[in-house]
């Protein structure tokens, strides 16, 4: 066989990434050819280099009797591409002669593996050796290095050399120069280089469009795109991606449709970008149509496209469709698993998020910082301290604790689980805190009920020049509300708008309604609502109605109840809370009328429940629950607690019992709601040296479940250090009387 024939076979081995066949072919060459040509051996070096086997590549080189310059450059390039920098430098120094390819391989090796200083050193040495070896690849490599490292000054120096040595007219140099400036945010410098180019190809246009879109200059990019005489698939994909990233998701979808009508080839990046746009717009039907189109292409099993489909369906809240796509994927990577995990978390399926993380670990897929941060956030939503602590340990062992996404999630986890000391300790361990870190701790203290500490933290955050966002202010306003700091809350609400330029969302207005109504300023709360730019949502009206019940304000209570009924006719909160007001005034006829109205309209109140986890098992309780095998012990323990509380002067307030029954029955209703049953269970079985952690799903008042604002009630965690914490239990009882707004 001829050397050319062997070279063709070696290229096939390289293309197929088949090292075994390459070695077999190598053996055949040794047996068949006594003195193989240098040309053939050079190709053998290239093949081993592409297959990552540097030892065999070097062995072949050493066997060449008289290696030519191409031989030296071939093995030098292999060392360069595989990151063997010491051997690369040694080989370069041994070369009898070097040309531009040799120098470029040396620069490229250092540049690709982050050795900026060495790359610049070689470049300067190359200039001293004379201009004969300089070429387009030299400048392109140096510009890419400057771009990746963010070296503006060095990039400008290279730009100067390009102009000095007459290389600016080359498109191969102009494109990375435009890209470098645009990546560094110097879009006008990039545009000037682009305009000065005498020759532009489609690659340069695409590079300039990418730079403009990266800097938010959508109209300029659109004009440049429309002015192109020739567009390829990359041009269209660039525009679709840029429009989606700039929030113009409708335009991105329309451009995809136009691209499809023109019959252009689409790749994984095209599909990934338009699916991201559909997810951002919650355009489920559009996403389904694109999915149907993808099924008819070669990309139906593409891991990148499938992951984008999972993400799109999750964002559109079609979790079953996401599960179907995920299950059918023939191969999955960390991005695929993370997309499904995050989707579960964002759609309220926190338990499923934790489960799929475990599945991912069993499959041998190592999580990245985003995956681990997401599963910790799911544990926070579940108030699952035990599992969250396990993931904290995983973060420490894997080193992912150094990523701020993970650390911030852990601050939130411990805060939501009531372990405020651990939350603060985790915060202190973060070296480079960002706004999210501070917001997580501020929210933790807000939920914990320590308004003074929260305010001190918030003021420290501002003093450090960090900009709070809307989430931060929700925590601040909530804490002010719980602590009764009305004037302080007013001040922060005004500063949020005037000083920080944040437009209040419904949650912010709900916090203000709660701030005023909780402190008894119901008329001010009504005035505030009437001045709002939009009507409160259901949470806002329920918050006002809850306070009207507590303060017995029938007039404003009816107004709030009617508004809530108009907004959500099937929401039982309006009926239950208004019934409470009537019951407090002993207007039983009105209570009965409301109950009939609920029955006639098919409005049902879900039973409230609380749960406690003990020895890896979850025990769930509802009001007056007799289903537990430990019921006798639980009610006996509860009676002991009630006796101790009464002995210390506690008198249950029965005015909120919504039934016209005997006094003893009313006391029983107040004593047997789900939270107390869970607490009693914990006091019996949880060791005395451990805190009891109990999760409240819905607040129960007199045996009735009321769906209260999740901003205050959902996933609250209680800490009781044993039987002696009667004061805390009394505070819980008071919280129930206030409509479940616990401290």
C-alpha positions as CSV (number, residue, x, y, z in Angstrom):
1,X,0.0,0.0,0.0
2,X,1.1,3.6,-0.6
3,X,1.8,6.2,2.0
4,X,-1.2,8.2,0.8
5,X,-3.5,5.2,1.3
6,X,-2.3,4.8,4.9
7,X,-2.8,8.6,5.5
8,X,-6.4,8.3,4.4
9,X,-7.0,5.4,6.8
10,X,-5.3,7.4,9.6
11,X,-7.6,10.4,9.0
12,X,-10.6,8.0,9.3
13,X,-9.3,6.7,12.6
14,X,-8.9,10.3,13.8
15,X,-12.3,11.3,12.7
16,X,-13.9,8.3,14.4
17,X,-11.9,8.9,17.6
18,X,-10.8,5.2,17.3
19,X,-7.4,4.9,19.0
20,X,-7.5,1.1,18.9
21,X,-7.7,1.0,15.1
22,X,-5.0,3.7,14.8
23,X,-2.7,1.5,16.8
24,X,-3.5,-1.5,14.7
25,X,-2.8,0.5,11.6
26,X,0.5,1.7,13.1
27,X,1.5,-2.0,13.6
28,X,0.6,-2.8,10.1
29,X,2.8,0.1,8.8
30,X,5.8,-1.1,10.9
31,X,5.4,-4.7,9.5
32,X,4.7,-3.6,5.9
33,X,7.2,-0.8,5.5
34,X,10.9,-1.1,6.3
35,X,11.6,2.6,6.0
36,X,8.3,4.5,6.0
37,X,8.3,8.0,4.5
38,X,8.6,11.0,6.8
39,X,5.4,12.2,5.3
40,X,3.5,9.1,6.6
41,X,5.1,9.3,10.0
42,X,4.1,13.0,10.3
43,X,0.5,12.0,9.7
44,X,0.8,9.3,12.3
45,X,2.0,12.0,14.8
46,X,-1.0,14.1,13.8
47,X,-3.4,11.2,14.4
48,X,-2.0,10.4,17.9
49,X,-2.1,14.0,18.8
50,X,-5.7,14.4,17.8
51,X,-6.6,11.2,19.8
52,X,-4.8,12.7,22.9
53,X,-2.1,10.0,23.0
54,X,1.0,12.3,23.4
55,X,3.3,9.4,24.4
56,X,2.8,7.5,21.1
57,X,3.0,10.8,19.2
58,X,6.4,11.5,20.7
59,X,7.6,7.9,20.2
60,X,6.8,8.2,16.5
61,X,8.7,11.5,16.3
62,X,11.7,10.0,18.0
63,X,11.8,7.2,15.5
64,X,12.0,9.6,12.5
65,X,15.6,9.4,11.2
66,X,15.7,13.0,9.8
67,X,12.6,14.9,11.0
68,X,11.8,17.9,8.9
69,X,10.4,21.2,10.1
70,X,6.9,19.9,9.6
71,X,7.7,17.0,11.9
72,X,8.9,19.3,14.6
73,X,5.8,21.6,14.3
74,X,3.5,18.6,14.3
75,X,4.7,17.2,17.7
76,X,5.0,20.8,19.0
77,X,1.4,21.4,18.1
78,X,0.4,18.2,19.9
79,X,2.1,19.3,23.1
80,X,0.5,22.7,22.7
81,X,-3.1,21.5,22.2
82,X,-2.9,18.9,25.0
83,X,-1.5,21.4,27.5
84,X,1.9,19.8,28.1
85,X,3.5,23.2,28.4
86,X,6.9,22.2,29.8
87,X,7.5,19.6,27.1
88,X,6.2,22.1,24.5
89,X,8.8,24.7,25.5
90,X,11.5,22.1,25.6
91,X,10.7,20.9,22.1
92,X,10.6,24.5,20.8
93,X,14.0,25.2,22.3
94,X,15.4,22.1,20.6
95,X,14.2,22.9,17.2
96,X,17.0,23.6,14.7
97,X,14.8,26.1,12.9
98,X,11.5,27.8,13.8
99,X,8.9,29.4,11.5
100,X,5.6,31.2,12.1
101,X,3.8,27.9,12.7
102,X,6.3,27.1,15.5
103,X,5.9,30.4,17.2
104,X,2.1,30.3,16.9
105,X,1.9,26.9,18.4
106,X,4.0,28.1,21.4
107,X,1.8,31.2,21.9
108,X,-1.4,29.2,21.4
109,X,-0.3,26.6,24.1
110,X,0.3,29.2,26.7
111,X,-2.8,31.2,25.7
112,X,-5.2,28.2,25.8
113,X,-4.1,27.1,29.2
114,X,-4.2,30.5,30.9
115,X,-0.5,31.4,31.0
116,X,-1.0,35.0,30.0
117,X,2.5,36.2,31.1
118,X,4.3,33.5,29.2
119,X,2.2,34.0,26.0
120,X,3.0,37.7,26.0
121,X,6.7,36.9,26.7
122,X,6.8,34.6,23.6
123,X,5.0,37.2,21.5
124,X,7.5,39.9,22.4
125,X,10.4,37.5,21.7
126,X,8.8,36.7,18.3
127,X,8.8,40.4,17.4
128,X,12.5,40.7,18.4
129,X,13.3,37.8,16.1
130,X,11.9,39.8,13.1
131,X,8.7,40.2,11.3
132,X,9.2,37.3,8.9
133,X,7.3,34.9,11.2
134,X,4.4,37.2,12.0
135,X,1.1,36.2,10.4
136,X,-2.7,36.4,10.8
137,X,-2.8,33.5,13.2
138,X,-0.4,35.2,15.5
139,X,-2.6,38.2,15.9
140,X,-5.8,36.2,16.0
141,X,-4.4,34.1,18.9
142,X,-3.2,37.1,20.8
143,X,-6.6,38.9,20.4
144,X,-8.5,35.8,21.6
145,X,-6.2,35.7,24.6
146,X,-6.8,39.4,25.4
147,X,-10.5,38.8,25.0
148,X,-10.6,35.8,27.3
149,X,-8.4,37.4,30.0
150,X,-10.1,40.9,29.8
151,X,-6.9,42.6,29.1
152,X,-8.0,45.9,27.5
153,X,-4.6,47.6,27.5
154,X,-2.8,44.6,26.0
155,X,-5.5,44.4,23.4
156,X,-5.0,48.0,22.4
157,X,-1.3,47.4,22.0
158,X,-1.9,44.3,19.8
159,X,-4.3,46.5,17.8
160,X,-1.6,49.0,17.3
161,X,0.8,46.3,16.1
162,X,-1.8,45.1,13.7
163,X,-2.1,48.5,12.2
164,X,1.6,49.1,12.2
165,X,2.5,45.9,10.4
166,X,-0.4,46.1,7.9
167,X,-2.6,43.3,9.0
168,X,-5.9,45.2,9.6
169,X,-7.2,44.5,6.1
170,X,-7.3,40.8,6.8
171,X,-10.8,39.6,7.8
172,X,-9.2,36.7,9.8
173,X,-7.7,39.4,12.1
174,X,-10.5,41.9,12.0
175,X,-13.2,39.5,13.3
176,X,-11.4,38.7,16.6
177,X,-10.5,42.4,17.0
178,X,-14.2,43.3,16.7
179,X,-15.1,40.5,19.1
180,X,-12.4,41.5,21.7
181,X,-13.7,45.1,21.9
182,X,-17.4,44.1,22.0
183,X,-16.7,41.5,24.8
184,X,-15.1,44.2,26.9
185,X,-18.0,46.5,26.4
186,X,-16.2,48.8,24.1
187,X,-18.8,48.5,21.4
188,X,-17.9,51.8,19.7
189,X,-14.3,50.8,19.3
190,X,-15.6,47.5,17.8
191,X,-17.8,49.4,15.4
192,X,-15.0,51.7,14.4
193,X,-12.8,48.7,13.5
194,X,-15.7,47.2,11.6
195,X,-16.3,50.4,9.6
196,X,-12.6,50.7,8.7
197,X,-12.4,47.2,7.3
198,X,-12.3,47.3,3.5
199,X,-13.4,43.7,3.2
200,X,-16.1,42.1,5.3
201,X,-17.4,38.6,5.1
202,X,-20.4,37.0,6.8
203,X,-18.3,36.0,9.8
204,X,-17.3,39.6,10.5
205,X,-21.0,40.7,10.3
206,X,-22.0,38.0,12.7
207,X,-19.3,39.0,15.1
208,X,-20.4,42.7,15.0
209,X,-24.0,41.8,15.4
210,X,-23.1,39.6,18.4
211,X,-21.2,42.5,19.9
212,X,-24.1,45.0,19.4
213,X,-26.6,42.6,20.9
214,X,-24.3,41.8,23.9
215,X,-24.3,45.5,24.6
216,X,-28.0,45.9,24.3
217,X,-27.9,47.8,21.0
218,X,-30.8,45.9,19.4
219,X,-31.8,48.4,16.8
220,X,-28.2,48.8,15.5
221,X,-27.9,45.1,15.3
222,X,-31.2,44.8,13.4
223,X,-30.2,47.4,10.9
224,X,-26.8,45.7,10.3
225,X,-28.6,42.3,9.9
226,X,-31.0,43.7,7.4
227,X,-28.2,45.3,5.5
228,X,-26.3,42.1,5.0
229,X,-26.1,40.9,1.4
230,X,-25.5,37.4,2.5
231,X,-26.8,35.7,5.7
232,X,-26.1,32.2,6.9
233,X,-27.7,30.2,9.6
234,X,-25.3,31.6,12.2
235,X,-26.6,35.2,11.3
236,X,-30.2,34.2,12.1
237,X,-29.3,32.2,15.2
238,X,-27.2,35.2,16.5
239,X,-30.2,37.5,16.1
240,X,-32.6,35.0,17.7
241,X,-30.3,34.5,20.6
242,X,-29.6,38.2,21.1
243,X,-33.3,39.2,20.9
244,X,-34.1,36.5,23.5
245,X,-31.3,37.6,25.8
246,X,-32.5,41.3,25.6
247,X,-36.0,40.4,26.6
248,X,-37.5,40.7,23.2
249,X,-38.8,37.1,23.2
250,X,-41.7,37.7,20.8
251,X,-39.4,39.1,18.2
252,X,-37.1,36.2,18.7
253,X,-39.9,33.7,18.0
254,X,-41.0,35.7,15.0
255,X,-37.5,35.7,13.6
256,X,-37.3,31.9,14.1
257,X,-40.5,31.5,12.1
258,X,-39.1,33.7,9.3
259,X,-35.9,31.7,9.3
260,X,-37.9,28.5,9.0
261,X,-39.9,29.9,6.1
262,X,-36.7,30.6,4.2
263,X,-35.7,27.0,4.5
264,X,-32.4,27.6,6.3
265,X,-30.6,24.9,8.2
266,X,-31.0,25.1,12.0
267,X,-28.6,23.8,14.6
268,X,-28.8,23.1,18.3
269,X,-28.1,26.7,19.1
270,X,-31.0,27.9,17.0
271,X,-33.4,25.6,18.8
272,X,-31.9,26.3,22.2
273,X,-32.3,30.0,21.8
274,X,-35.9,30.0,20.5
275,X,-37.0,27.5,23.2
276,X,-35.4,29.8,25.8
277,X,-37.5,32.6,24.3
278,X,-40.7,30.5,24.6
279,X,-39.9,29.7,28.2
280,X,-39.4,33.4,29.0
281,X,-42.7,34.3,27.4
282,X,-44.5,31.3,28.9
283,X,-45.5,30.5,25.3
284,X,-46.4,26.9,25.9
285,X,-48.3,26.4,22.6
286,X,-45.4,28.0,20.6
287,X,-43.0,25.8,22.4
288,X,-45.0,22.7,21.6
289,X,-45.0,23.6,17.9
290,X,-41.3,24.0,17.9
291,X,-41.0,20.7,19.8
292,X,-43.1,19.0,17.1
293,X,-40.8,20.5,14.4
294,X,-37.7,19.3,16.3
295,X,-39.0,15.7,16.3
296,X,-38.9,15.7,12.5
297,X,-35.2,16.8,12.5
298,X,-31.9,15.1,13.4
299,X,-31.9,17.1,16.7
300,X,-34.7,15.2,18.5
301,X,-32.1,13.2,20.5
302,X,-29.6,16.1,20.8
303,X,-28.8,16.5,24.5
304,X,-28.5,20.3,24.2
305,X,-31.9,20.6,22.5
306,X,-33.6,18.1,24.9
307,X,-32.3,20.0,27.9
308,X,-33.7,23.3,26.5
309,X,-37.0,21.5,26.0
310,X,-37.1,20.4,29.6
311,X,-36.3,24.0,30.7
312,X,-39.0,25.5,28.4
313,X,-41.7,23.2,29.7
314,X,-40.7,23.8,33.3
315,X,-40.9,27.6,32.8
316,X,-44.3,27.2,31.2
317,X,-45.4,25.2,34.2
318,X,-46.0,22.1,32.1
319,X,-44.1,19.8,34.5
320,X,-45.5,16.6,33.1
321,X,-44.3,17.4,29.6
322,X,-40.9,18.2,31.0
323,X,-40.8,14.9,32.8
324,X,-41.7,13.1,29.5
325,X,-38.9,14.8,27.6
326,X,-36.5,14.1,30.4
327,X,-37.4,10.5,30.7
328,X,-37.1,9.9,27.0
329,X,-33.6,11.4,26.8
330,X,-31.1,8.7,25.6
331,X,-28.2,10.5,27.4
332,X,-28.2,13.2,30.1
333,X,-25.5,15.5,31.4
334,X,-25.4,17.8,34.4
335,X,-27.3,20.5,32.5
336,X,-30.2,18.1,31.7
337,X,-30.5,17.0,35.4
338,X,-30.2,20.6,36.6
339,X,-32.9,21.8,34.2
340,X,-35.3,19.1,35.6
341,X,-34.3,19.8,39.2
342,X,-34.7,23.5,38.9
343,X,-38.0,23.0,37.2
344,X,-39.3,21.0,40.0
345,X,-38.2,23.6,42.5
346,X,-39.7,26.5,40.6
347,X,-43.0,24.8,40.3
348,X,-43.3,23.9,44.0
349,X,-42.3,20.3,43.7
350,X,-39.4,20.6,46.2
351,X,-39.6,17.0,47.3
352,X,-39.2,15.8,43.7
353,X,-36.3,18.2,43.3
354,X,-34.5,16.5,46.2
355,X,-35.4,13.1,44.8
356,X,-34.0,13.8,41.4
357,X,-30.8,15.1,42.9
358,X,-30.4,11.7,44.6
359,X,-31.1,9.9,41.3
360,X,-28.5,12.1,39.6
361,X,-25.9,11.1,42.2
362,X,-26.7,7.4,41.8
363,X,-26.1,7.8,38.0
364,X,-22.6,9.1,38.8
365,X,-23.3,12.7,37.5
366,X,-21.3,15.2,39.6
367,X,-23.4,18.3,40.4
368,X,-22.0,21.8,39.7
369,X,-22.6,24.8,41.9
370,X,-25.9,25.7,40.3
371,X,-27.3,22.2,40.7
372,X,-26.2,22.0,44.4
373,X,-27.5,25.5,45.1
374,X,-30.9,24.6,43.5
375,X,-31.3,21.5,45.6
376,X,-30.4,23.4,48.8
377,X,-33.0,25.9,47.9
378,X,-35.6,23.1,47.6
379,X,-34.6,21.9,51.0
380,X,-35.1,25.5,52.3
381,X,-38.6,25.5,50.8
382,X,-39.3,22.2,52.6
383,X,-37.7,23.5,55.8
384,X,-35.8,20.2,55.7
385,X,-32.8,21.0,57.9
386,X,-31.6,17.4,58.0
387,X,-31.3,16.9,54.3
388,X,-30.1,20.5,53.8
389,X,-27.3,19.8,56.3
390,X,-26.3,16.7,54.3
391,X,-26.0,18.8,51.1
392,X,-23.9,21.4,53.2
393,X,-21.5,18.5,54.0
394,X,-21.4,17.6,50.3
395,X,-20.6,21.2,49.4
396,X,-17.7,21.1,51.9
397,X,-16.3,17.8,50.6
398,X,-16.6,18.7,46.9
399,X,-15.3,22.2,47.3
400,X,-18.5,23.7,45.8
401,X,-18.9,25.7,49.1
402,X,-16.6,28.3,47.6
403,X,-19.2,29.2,45.0
404,X,-21.5,32.0,46.2
405,X,-24.6,30.4,44.7
406,X,-24.2,27.5,47.1
407,X,-23.3,29.6,50.1
408,X,-26.2,32.0,49.5
409,X,-28.6,29.0,49.3
410,X,-27.2,27.7,52.6
411,X,-27.8,31.1,54.3
412,X,-31.4,30.9,53.1
413,X,-31.8,27.3,54.2
414,X,-30.7,27.8,57.8
415,X,-32.8,31.0,58.0
416,X,-36.0,29.3,56.8
417,X,-35.3,26.4,59.2
418,X,-35.1,28.8,62.1
419,X,-31.4,28.2,62.7
420,X,-30.5,31.8,62.7
421,X,-27.1,31.3,64.3
422,X,-26.1,28.9,61.6
423,X,-27.5,31.2,58.9
424,X,-25.4,34.1,60.3
425,X,-22.3,31.9,60.7
426,X,-22.7,30.8,57.0
427,X,-23.0,34.4,56.0
428,X,-19.8,35.3,57.9
429,X,-17.9,32.5,56.1
430,X,-18.7,34.0,52.7
431,X,-15.6,35.9,51.5
432,X,-17.1,37.9,48.7
433,X,-20.7,38.7,49.6
434,X,-23.1,40.0,47.0
435,X,-26.6,41.5,47.3
436,X,-28.1,38.1,47.4
437,X,-26.0,37.1,50.4
438,X,-27.2,40.2,52.3
439,X,-30.8,39.7,51.2
440,X,-30.8,36.1,52.4
441,X,-29.6,37.0,55.9
442,X,-32.0,40.0,56.1
443,X,-34.9,37.8,55.1
444,X,-33.7,35.2,57.7
445,X,-33.8,37.7,60.5
446,X,-37.1,39.1,59.2
447,X,-38.7,35.6,59.3
448,X,-37.1,34.9,62.7
449,X,-38.8,38.0,64.1
450,X,-35.7,40.0,65.1
451,X,-36.5,43.3,63.5
452,X,-33.8,45.3,65.2
453,X,-31.0,42.9,64.0
454,X,-32.6,42.9,60.6
455,X,-32.6,46.7,60.4
456,X,-28.9,46.9,61.5
457,X,-28.0,44.4,58.8
458,X,-29.9,46.3,56.2
459,X,-28.2,49.6,57.1
460,X,-24.8,47.8,57.0
461,X,-25.7,46.6,53.5
462,X,-26.5,50.1,52.4
463,X,-23.3,51.5,54.0
464,X,-21.2,49.0,52.0
465,X,-22.7,50.5,48.8
466,X,-24.7,47.4,47.9
467,X,-28.0,47.9,46.1
468,X,-31.0,46.2,47.6
469,X,-33.6,44.7,45.3
470,X,-37.3,44.1,45.6
471,X,-36.8,40.9,47.5
472,X,-34.7,42.6,50.1
473,X,-37.4,45.2,50.8
474,X,-40.0,42.5,51.2
475,X,-37.9,41.1,54.1
476,X,-37.4,44.6,55.5
477,X,-41.1,45.6,55.3
478,X,-42.2,42.2,56.7
479,X,-40.0,42.6,59.7
480,X,-41.2,46.1,60.4
481,X,-44.8,44.8,60.2
482,X,-44.2,42.0,62.7
483,X,-42.4,44.3,65.1
484,X,-45.0,47.1,64.8
485,X,-42.5,49.6,63.4
486,X,-45.0,51.5,61.4
487,X,-43.0,54.7,60.8
488,X,-39.9,52.8,60.0
489,X,-41.7,50.7,57.5
490,X,-43.2,53.8,55.9
491,X,-39.7,55.3,55.6
492,X,-38.3,52.2,53.9
493,X,-41.2,51.9,51.5
494,X,-40.7,55.5,50.4
495,X,-36.9,55.1,50.1
496,X,-37.4,52.0,48.0
497,X,-39.3,54.1,45.4
498,X,-37.5,57.4,45.6
499,X,-33.9,56.5,46.5
500,X,-33.5,53.1,44.9
501,X,-35.9,53.4,42.0
502,X,-37.7,50.2,42.6
503,X,-41.3,50.0,41.4
504,X,-43.4,48.3,44.2
505,X,-44.9,44.9,43.3
506,X,-48.1,43.5,44.8
507,X,-46.0,41.8,47.6
508,X,-44.6,45.2,48.7
509,X,-48.1,46.7,48.9
510,X,-49.3,43.6,50.8
511,X,-46.5,44.2,53.3
512,X,-47.6,47.8,53.7
513,X,-51.3,46.8,54.1
514,X,-50.2,44.3,56.8
515,X,-47.9,46.9,58.5
516,X,-50.9,49.3,58.9
517,X,-53.7,46.9,59.6
518,X,-51.7,44.7,62.0
519,X,-51.0,47.8,64.2
520,X,-54.7,48.6,64.2
521,X,-54.6,51.5,61.7
522,X,-57.4,50.0,59.6
523,X,-58.6,53.3,58.3
524,X,-55.1,54.2,57.1
525,X,-54.8,50.8,55.5
526,X,-58.1,51.5,53.6
527,X,-56.8,54.9,52.5
528,X,-53.5,53.3,51.4
529,X,-55.4,50.7,49.3
530,X,-57.5,53.4,47.6
531,X,-54.4,55.2,46.6
532,X,-52.7,52.2,45.2
533,X,-52.1,52.2,41.4
534,X,-53.9,48.8,41.2
535,X,-56.2,46.8,43.4
536,X,-54.6,44.5,45.9
537,X,-54.4,40.8,45.1
538,X,-56.1,38.1,47.1
539,X,-53.2,38.0,49.7
540,X,-53.6,41.8,50.3
541,X,-57.3,41.6,50.9
542,X,-57.0,38.5,53.1
543,X,-54.3,40.3,55.1
544,X,-56.6,43.3,55.7
545,X,-59.6,41.0,56.5
546,X,-57.5,39.1,59.0
547,X,-56.7,42.2,61.0
548,X,-60.4,43.4,60.8
549,X,-61.3,40.1,62.4
550,X,-58.7,40.6,65.2
551,X,-59.8,44.2,65.9
552,X,-63.5,43.5,65.3
553,X,-63.9,46.1,62.5
554,X,-67.1,45.0,60.8
555,X,-67.3,47.9,58.2
556,X,-63.9,47.5,56.7
557,X,-64.0,43.8,57.2
558,X,-67.1,43.5,55.0
559,X,-65.4,45.8,52.4
560,X,-62.3,43.6,52.3
561,X,-64.4,40.3,52.2
562,X,-66.6,41.6,49.3
563,X,-63.4,42.6,47.4
564,X,-61.8,39.3,48.0
565,X,-64.9,37.4,46.9
566,X,-65.1,39.5,43.8
567,X,-61.5,38.7,43.0
568,X,-61.6,35.0,44.0
569,X,-65.2,33.7,44.5
570,X,-63.9,30.2,45.4
571,X,-61.4,31.4,48.1
572,X,-62.7,30.2,51.5
573,X,-60.6,32.8,53.4
574,X,-63.2,35.6,52.9
575,X,-66.0,33.4,54.2
576,X,-64.1,32.1,57.2
577,X,-62.6,35.4,58.3
578,X,-65.9,37.3,57.9
579,X,-67.5,34.5,59.9
580,X,-65.0,35.1,62.6
581,X,-66.0,38.7,62.9
582,X,-69.7,37.8,63.1
583,X,-68.9,35.0,65.6
584,X,-67.0,37.4,67.8
585,X,-70.1,39.6,68.0
586,X,-72.3,36.5,68.5
587,X,-74.2,37.1,65.3
588,X,-74.8,33.4,64.6
589,X,-77.4,34.0,62.0
590,X,-74.9,35.8,59.8
591,X,-72.4,33.0,60.5
592,X,-74.9,30.4,59.3
593,X,-75.8,32.5,56.3
594,X,-72.1,32.6,55.2
595,X,-71.8,28.9,55.7
596,X,-74.9,28.3,53.5
597,X,-73.4,30.6,50.9
598,X,-70.2,28.5,50.9
599,X,-72.2,25.3,50.5
600,X,-74.4,26.7,47.8
601,X,-71.4,28.0,45.8
602,X,-69.4,24.8,46.3
603,X,-66.6,26.6,48.2
604,X,-64.6,24.2,50.3
605,X,-62.0,24.8,52.9
606,X,-59.1,22.5,52.9
607,X,-58.2,20.9,56.2
608,X,-55.2,22.4,57.8
609,X,-52.3,20.2,58.7
610,X,-48.8,20.3,60.3
611,X,-46.1,17.8,60.1
612,X,-43.0,16.8,62.0
613,X,-40.1,14.6,60.9
614,X,-38.8,12.0,63.3
615,X,-36.3,9.3,62.5
616,X,-36.6,9.9,58.8
617,X,-40.4,9.5,58.9
618,X,-42.9,12.3,58.4
619,X,-45.9,12.4,60.8
620,X,-48.8,14.6,59.6
621,X,-51.5,15.9,61.9
622,X,-54.8,17.7,61.2
623,X,-57.2,19.3,63.7
624,X,-58.7,16.8,66.2
625,X,-56.7,14.1,64.5
626,X,-57.3,10.6,66.0
627,X,-55.6,8.6,63.3
628,X,-52.1,8.4,64.9
629,X,-51.3,5.2,66.7
630,X,-49.8,7.5,69.4
631,X,-53.0,9.5,69.8
632,X,-53.6,8.6,73.5
633,X,-50.1,9.7,74.4
634,X,-50.3,12.9,72.3
635,X,-53.6,14.0,73.8
636,X,-52.4,13.1,77.3
637,X,-49.2,15.2,76.8
638,X,-51.3,18.1,75.3
639,X,-53.6,18.1,78.3
640,X,-50.6,18.3,80.6
641,X,-49.4,21.4,78.7
642,X,-52.8,23.0,78.8
643,X,-53.0,22.4,82.5
644,X,-49.6,24.1,83.0
645,X,-50.6,27.0,80.8
646,X,-53.9,27.5,82.7
647,X,-52.0,27.3,86.0
648,X,-49.8,30.2,84.8
649,X,-52.8,32.3,84.1
650,X,-53.5,31.5,80.4
651,X,-57.1,31.9,79.4
652,X,-58.1,30.9,75.9
653,X,-59.9,33.5,73.9
654,X,-63.0,31.8,72.6
655,X,-64.5,34.7,70.7
656,X,-62.9,33.4,67.5
657,X,-64.5,30.0,67.6
658,X,-66.9,29.9,64.6
659,X,-69.5,27.6,66.2
660,X,-72.3,28.2,68.6
661,X,-71.3,25.5,71.0
662,X,-70.7,25.0,74.7
663,X,-67.7,26.6,76.4
664,X,-66.0,23.2,76.9
665,X,-66.3,22.4,73.2
666,X,-64.8,25.8,72.3
667,X,-61.8,25.1,74.6
668,X,-61.4,21.7,72.9
669,X,-61.4,23.3,69.5
670,X,-58.7,25.8,70.5
671,X,-56.6,23.1,72.2
672,X,-56.6,20.4,69.4
673,X,-55.5,22.2,66.3
674,X,-52.8,20.5,64.2
675,X,-49.8,22.5,65.3
676,X,-50.3,21.7,69.0
677,X,-50.7,18.0,68.2
678,X,-47.4,18.0,66.3
679,X,-45.7,19.9,69.1
680,X,-47.0,17.3,71.7
681,X,-45.7,14.5,69.5
682,X,-42.3,16.2,69.4
683,X,-42.2,16.7,73.2
684,X,-42.9,13.0,73.7
685,X,-40.5,11.4,71.2
686,X,-37.8,14.0,70.3
687,X,-34.8,13.8,72.8
688,X,-34.9,16.7,75.3
689,X,-31.5,18.0,74.1
690,X,-32.7,18.5,70.6
691,X,-35.0,21.2,69.2
692,X,-38.4,20.3,67.8
693,X,-38.8,21.4,64.2
694,X,-42.4,21.4,63.0
695,X,-43.7,22.7,59.7
696,X,-47.1,24.4,59.3
697,X,-48.9,24.0,56.0
698,X,-52.1,26.0,56.7
699,X,-53.1,28.0,59.7
700,X,-56.0,26.6,61.8
701,X,-58.3,28.8,63.8
702,X,-60.8,26.9,65.9
703,X,-60.5,23.8,63.8
704,X,-61.0,25.7,60.5
705,X,-58.3,25.9,58.0
706,X,-57.7,29.4,56.5
707,X,-55.5,29.9,53.5
708,X,-53.4,32.8,54.7
709,X,-50.7,34.8,52.8
710,X,-47.8,32.5,52.0
711,X,-45.4,35.4,52.6
712,X,-46.2,35.0,56.3
713,X,-47.4,31.5,57.0
714,X,-46.2,29.0,54.5
715,X,-43.4,26.7,55.6
716,X,-42.8,28.4,59.0
717,X,-40.5,26.5,61.3
718,X,-41.0,26.4,65.1
719,X,-38.3,25.7,67.6
720,X,-39.2,24.3,71.0
721,X,-36.4,23.3,73.4
722,X,-38.6,21.1,75.6
723,X,-41.6,21.1,77.9
724,X,-40.6,24.2,79.7
725,X,-41.1,26.4,76.6
726,X,-44.6,27.2,77.7
727,X,-44.1,30.9,76.9
728,X,-43.4,30.0,73.3
729,X,-46.5,27.9,73.1
730,X,-48.6,30.8,74.5
731,X,-47.1,33.0,71.8
732,X,-48.2,30.5,69.2
733,X,-51.7,30.6,70.6
734,X,-51.7,34.4,70.4
735,X,-50.4,34.1,66.8
736,X,-53.4,31.9,66.0
737,X,-55.7,34.5,67.3
738,X,-54.1,37.1,65.1
739,X,-54.9,35.0,62.1
740,X,-51.8,32.9,62.1
741,X,-49.3,35.7,61.8
742,X,-46.7,34.1,64.0
743,X,-43.6,35.9,65.3
